[in-house]
Amino acid sequence: MTLPRRDTRVTYPGGALEAITRVVHVAPASDGLLAVFTESTSFHPVDVAWPDQPADAGVIRGAAGDVVVRDAVVAATDGEALHLGSEIPVRTGADGWVFLVAHLVDADAAIAEGDEVTIEADAATRRALSTGHTACHVASLALNRALASRWSKPTREDALGSPDFDAAAISSSRIVPNGSVDRYRLNKSLRRAGFDAASLTGDLEALQREVAEQLDAWLATGGAVRVDAAGDGLTDRRTWVCELPDGTARIACGGTHLTSLAGLSAIVPSFSLVDDGGTPVLEMTNEARLRH
């Protein structure tokens, strides 16, 4: 079978749950699964470079019935070989490579190249992960503002003009249903850059209050949220945009999001300090509460 020659077109950045499309390739995957590739998809896959948001849940509907999608990951091909997920040997968007969404299904699934299908992402799963991802971005901006006074040297600014602690220190981010967990390494390079990490010890309750108060103020405005995309290809640049009283925040992001802050009654942050091989790590956990 011929490998796909163009990037998968994606509709999930605009909030779509369904995509009517055609299967362009089917290949064996690990763990006894099949990788199904389509011209377009509404399914958000796990990103290779920054796997913070899990894949959507859902099905592929075809003439033979529904096929459950067990997972979805980014794949890439140079026209000769196909690589899935962590096996991809190049950076996303590399010249001469095609980047695809691989829908992983059971090996006995009745699906074949050329089939006309409808891909349907589960609405409840999508909303929960979109809620968590939107909360994660807003909370990172609130954290940056709360920590602004702890910088003694000029540093990169975030989307609202605060010193960008999030970008400087983050080591991992995990989106969970209606929440997120971010880990920030308070290492020597961060301290050399001018950040006063030592003063955080014993001051986490005050930090939590300040971040929570800022989040409450922003959520009260119900600001609009959208994802701006340079195109409909999987690797086209996408940007999270949120209208806040302090200005329009823009953060590069490949995930899915809510359409406004109006549906959130609160984002509740909590903080802890943990040790990672001798390096202190600030962990921020966010719980997003929906407005009923």
N, C-alpha and C positions, 0 to 999 in steps of 0.2 A: 504494500500500500504506500502511496505517496504521502510524505509528511507535509503538514500544513505549511503554506508559504507566506502567511501574513499573521500578525498578532491577532489574538482573540479580541473581538469587539465586546466591550463590557457596558452594561446598562445599570449596574447597581449603584454607581456614584450618584445618579439622579434619583435613587430610591426605588427603582423598578424591582419587582419581585418575580415577574414572569418574562420569559424571552422565547418567542417562537423562532426556531432555528433549524439547522441541518447538521447532522453528525459528519465530521470531515475525517476523523481518524479514530481507531480503537486499538489500544496496545496493552500488553500485559504490564502489570505494575507489581510492586512488592506485596507480600502478605496475601498472595492469592487473589488480588483484586484486578479489575480492569480499569484502565484510564480512558475515559471518553472525552474526546475533543469536539467542540462545536464551533460554528462560525461566530456565534455570539453567545453571551450568557448573562443572566441576572445573578449568578452565584458569586459571592465574594470568596476568593481563595485565601489560603494562608500565604503571606508574602515571604520570600526567601530572606531578603536582607534585614527586614524588621518584622518578625512574626508576632506582632503584638495582638492582633485581632484574630480569633479563631474563624474557621470557615463557616459559611451559612449551612443550615440544615435544609433538607428538602428532597425533591424527586425530579426525575426526568420522565415525562409522560410521552409514550409512544404508542404505535398501533398495537403492540403486544402487551400493553399495560404499563403500570408505574414501576420505575426502577429507583430504589432508594439510593441517594448519594451518601456514601459513608464519610467522605471527606473531599476537600477540594484544595489543590495546591497549584502553585505556579510551576510550569514546565518550560523547557527551552529546547530548540533544535537548531543546528547549523545546516540542516538539509540532509545530513548523513546519519546522525544519531539523535536519540531523544533522551533528555535528562529531566528527572522529576525532583522537585524540591531541593534538598540540600546537595543533591548530586550535580546541580548546575555548576559548570566550571568557570563561568564568566559573570560579570556584573550585569544586572538587569539593564536592558537597553543597549547592550553591546552591538556594535556594527556587525552585520552578517548573520545575526541570530534572530530567530522568531520566538516570541514569548507567548505562552498559551496558558489557558486555564484547564487543568486536568481534573475532571470529575471522576472520583474513584468510586466504583460500584462493584458488586459481587461478581465473581468470575463467570457465573452461569447466567448473567443478565442477558435478556433477549434484546440486544441492541447492536446495530451494525453501521458501518460507513454508508452514508447516503440516506439514512433514516431522517424523516422530518419529525421533529420532536418539540415539546414545550418544556422548558426548564422552569421549575417553580420553587422558589426559596420560601421557607416557612416564615410567615409574617411575625409570629411571636418571638422566634429566635432572633430574627433580624432587628426587631425593635429593641430587644433587651441589649444586644451588643451595640447597636447604634447609640442607645442611651448611655451605656458605659463609656463609649469612645468620646462622645460629646462632653460628658462630665470630665473625662481625663484631660482634655485640652483646656477647658475652662479652669479647672483646678490648677493646672500647671501655670497658667497666667497669674492666678491669685497667689500661688506660692512664690513666684518670681517677685511679685510686688511686696509680699510680706518680708522677703529676705533682702530687699534692695539696700537697706542700710548696713548690711554686713559686708559689703564690698568696699575695699579701700583703694582699688585701682579700676580704671575704665575697662569695661568688657563689652562683649557683644550684647546688643539689646534685643528684647523679644518684640512681638508684634504690637505691643502697647507702649514700648519705650522703657521698660524696666530691664535691669541687668538679667540676662537670660541664664539663671541658675539651672533651669531644666535642661537646656541644650549643653551646658558646660559639664554637668555632673551625671546625667542619666546613664545608667548601665543596662537597665532593662525596663520594659513596660509590658504589662499584661492586661488586656481588656477582658473583663468577665461580665456576665449578665448583670446589667444595671450597676456597673462599677468598674474599678480599675485598681491596679497595684503597680506603683512606680518605685524603682530603687535608684538611689543616687549615691555614688561613691565620693566620700569626703577625703580624697587622697591628697598626696603632697602637691601634685600639679595644680589642683584646685586652690590649695592654700597659697601656692606661689603666685597664682593669678590674682590674688587679693581677697579671697573669700575667707571670712572668719568662721571656720568650722567649729572651733573649740567652744564658742559661746552658745552653740546649739544644745550642748549637754545640760540637762536640767531645765531647759527652757521650751520643751516641746508643747506643754499645755498652752503657753502664751501664743506660740506659733499656730497651734490648732485654732484657737479663738480668732486670731487675726485673719487667717485664711477663710474660716467659716463665715465671718462677718462680711468679707469681701464677696464671697460667693452669694450670700443672701442678697446683697445689694444688686449684684448683676442679674440674678435670676428674677428679681422683682420686676425688671424691665421687660422680660419675655422676648429678648432680642431674637431676630431672625438668624437662622443658620442655613448655610448651603455649601455645596461642594462645586467649585469651579474646575472644569476640566479643559485641557488644551485640545483634546480630541477624544474619540471613543475607543482608542486602542488600549490594551492592557497596560502598556508602559508609558502612555501619555501622562504628562505631569498633571496632578490634581492637588487642589488647595482647599482646605477647610476655611470657611469664612464665617465669622460671627459678628453681628452688630451689637456692640456694647456701648454703654454711656461714655466710655473713655476713648472710643474710636472703633474702627473696623479692624478686627483681629484676623490675620491670615497666617495659617500654618500649613506647610506642605504635608499632605496626608493621603494615603491610599485606601483608607477605611470607609465605613458607612456611618451616617450620622442622622440625628433628628433634624427637623426642619425649623425648629425654634426652641428657645429655652422655656417657652410658656408651659410646656407639659411637665416641667420639673418643679416640685414643691421645695426640694432641698438637695444639695450635694453635701454630704457629711464627710469631712476629712478626718483621718486619724494618723498619728505619726509614731514611729518607734525608731530606735537606733539599734542596729545589729552589727555584729562583727563578721567580716569576710576576709579570713586569712590575715588578720591584723589591721585591716583597713576598715574604719567605721563607715557604715552605710545607713543613710536616712531612707526609711521606707514610708511612703505615703499611700494609704489605702482610702479610696473614695467610694462611698455608697450613695448612689443617686436614687432619690425617692420621687415617685411619679405623683402628679397631681390628679386627684380623682374627681 
